Amino acid sequence: MSSSESDTTADTDRQPNTQTAEGTPPLRVEGLQKSFEGIRAVDGASFSVEAGTLTGMIGPNGAGKSTTFDCITGFHTPDGGTVELDGRPITGHAPHEIAQAGLVRTFQIARELEEMTVLENLMLAPQHQLGEGMWRAVLPGSRGRRSVAASERELRETVWETLDRFELSHLADEYAGTLSGGQRKLLELARALLADPDVLLLDEPLAGVNPTLEKRLLERIEDLRADGHTFLLVEHDMDVIMTHCDRVIVMNQGDVLVEGPPETVRTNEQVIEAYLGGDV
Ligand SMILES: Nc1ncnc2c1ncn2[C@@H]1O[C@H](COP(=O)(O)OP(=O)(O)OP(=O)(O)O)[C@@H](O)[C@H]1O
């Protein structure tokens, strides 16, 4: 069943985190399954991501990390299992519905966005990720009897604050297509944030990023975590995972092998074995 064939309706009414039951993790995955022509890419994976954490997902090639991300974010419809956001089911919903519900992933800047400036990319970000109707609901000030023009002015202010925060202001008028790999990653993260997510999924946020920008990206992610944002990231750089994550989920053959704090995971024999005896 494709996400568009889903017979349930996404509970897309954004509710503040304060209304969720105390102790409910922002993201809970239970018994997730997805096969491709007999290959069990995800085979019963269950895990939670706790509020305000930077949780890393690691695992050998083919362990099922990307497929898990795609099932969580609605790009694949799982064959079985459930995904809950703040205790509300989002399993099998379309990607834009899941973004509206508060779970957003970073995307590579698409070709058409490369031909727009950095500023335009950010001004359009909420609209692109949430759909035309919903983006007005997240515009700053749009909940009162404010004019759209006033709201758009406030969005522009938010965008400039975001540009400052990410040290991208000097690139505001540059075409996104001219940015370096690291600057693009910063822009991708900034775009995702403008959708005002409860949970952010980052898929290899540091791939192709030079050490200076890697440091800046990690600092921004840590600031955002300190502000209460919740992250789940797939990253192959083990040092980054072990140094910056609060919790680590290790996947192997489509299932969760081990979950815990980095110091526990690093020394776990099953984990070392899964990486063919290499140093984790
Ligand atoms: N669209 C697809 N069609 C067929 N098989 C697929 C598809 N997507 C993933 N697979 C298979 O599912 C398994 C899990 O793949 P997945 O990409 O989720 O793993 P991964 O942990 O993200 O790997 P990597 O770290 O190499 O990106 C692999 O055997 C892969 O070949």
The ligand as an SDF file (V2000), in Angstrom:
LIG
                    3D

 31 33  0  0  0  0  0  0  0  0999 V2000
   14.7210    0.1060   -3.2240 N   0  0  0  0  0  0  0  0  0  0  0  0
   15.3400   -1.0400   -2.9230 C   0  0  0  0  0  0  0  0  0  0  0  0
   15.1730   -2.1320   -3.6920 N   0  0  0  0  0  0  0  0  0  0  0  0
   15.7830   -3.3000   -3.3870 C   0  0  0  0  0  0  0  0  0  0  0  0
   16.5570   -3.4680   -2.3070 N   0  0  0  0  0  0  0  0  0  0  0  0
   16.7780   -2.4260   -1.5110 C   0  0  0  0  0  0  0  0  0  0  0  0
   16.1770   -1.1500   -1.7630 C   0  0  0  0  0  0  0  0  0  0  0  0
   16.5590   -0.2910   -0.7920 N   0  0  0  0  0  0  0  0  0  0  0  0
   17.3660   -0.9880    0.0430 C   0  0  0  0  0  0  0  0  0  0  0  0
   17.4820   -2.2700   -0.3950 N   0  0  0  0  0  0  0  0  0  0  0  0
   18.2700   -3.3220    0.2760 C   0  0  0  0  0  0  0  0  0  0  0  0
   17.8810   -3.3400    1.6260 O   0  0  0  0  0  0  0  0  0  0  0  0
   19.0130   -3.5720    2.4830 C   0  0  0  0  0  0  0  0  0  0  0  0
   19.1540   -2.4060    3.4630 C   0  0  0  0  0  0  0  0  0  0  0  0
   19.5450   -1.2400    2.7200 O   0  0  0  0  0  0  0  0  0  0  0  0
   19.6930    0.1950    3.3890 P   0  0  0  0  0  0  0  0  0  0  0  0
   20.0690    1.1350    2.3010 O   0  0  0  0  0  0  0  0  0  0  0  0
   18.4850    0.5140    4.1790 O   0  0  0  0  0  0  0  0  0  0  0  0
   20.9210   -0.0260    4.3770 O   0  0  0  0  0  0  0  0  0  0  0  0
   21.8870    1.0540    5.0510 P   0  0  0  0  0  0  0  0  0  0  0  0
   22.1480    0.5810    6.4340 O   0  0  0  0  0  0  0  0  0  0  0  0
   21.3190    2.4080    4.8950 O   0  0  0  0  0  0  0  0  0  0  0  0
   23.2010    0.9010    4.1780 O   0  0  0  0  0  0  0  0  0  0  0  0
   24.3460    1.9910    3.8170 P   0  0  0  0  0  0  0  0  0  0  0  0
   25.0420    2.3180    5.1000 O   0  0  0  0  0  0  0  0  0  0  0  0
   25.2230    1.2580    2.8630 O   0  0  0  0  0  0  0  0  0  0  0  0
   23.6490    3.1860    3.1940 O   0  0  0  0  0  0  0  0  0  0  0  0
   20.2080   -3.7470    1.5650 C   0  0  0  0  0  0  0  0  0  0  0  0
   20.3760   -5.1240    1.3380 O   0  0  0  0  0  0  0  0  0  0  0  0
   19.7760   -3.0480    0.2770 C   0  0  0  0  0  0  0  0  0  0  0  0
   20.4010   -3.5950   -0.8430 O   0  0  0  0  0  0  0  0  0  0  0  0
  1  2  1  0
  2  3  1  0
  2  7  2  0
  3  4  2  0
  4  5  1  0
  5  6  2  0
  6  7  1  0
  6 10  1  0
  7  8  1  0
  8  9  2  0
  9 10  1  0
 10 11  1  0
 11 12  1  0
 11 30  1  0
 12 13  1  0
 13 14  1  0
 13 28  1  0
 14 15  1  0
 15 16  1  0
 16 17  2  0
 16 18  1  0
 16 19  1  0
 19 20  1  0
 20 21  2  0
 20 22  1  0
 20 23  1  0
 23 24  1  0
 24 25  2  0
 24 26  1  0
 24 27  1  0
 28 29  1  0
 28 30  1  0
 30 31  1  0
M  END
$$$$
